[in-house]
Amino acid sequence: MINSNPLLSAPVGLQQAPADPQLTAAGIGASLRQLDLTGVDGKAELMHQLARDLTLPAHFGRNWDALYDVLSDPQAMNATIICLKGWTDFQARHGELAATLESVLLEAQTALAGAEIPLWVLV
């Protein structure tokens, strides 16, 4: 389920991206990371894109567990918006991969919420 205005709601689930995510991030004091999924075709390419676009640390192991570990680490994360560019098309082309990515992102979101660190995932 996609919630509407991310400025007015807690970071829960996927939320609709505003017209200007950069302005939104500045307005709520969050860092903005934009993950471009438009040309991604497979898990290896997705892991490369995640590492690059989200500026993940060099020790990122390029697998689902490593992604969760990096994104759910309260020592390394601050208030963050991850904007998934091309999400709808990616979801249509790679349903299972998209479902796993969504699951990992939302599990990290929940883990960080426990540490009172917001992680918005915008589509």
Secondary structure, DSSP 8 states (H G I E B T S, - for coil): -EES-TTTS-S-SEE---S-HHHHHHHHT-EEEEEE-TT--SHHHHHHHHHHHTT--TT--SSHHHHHHHHT-TTT--SEEEEEETHHHHHHH-HHHHHHHHHHHHHHHHHHHHTT--EEEE-
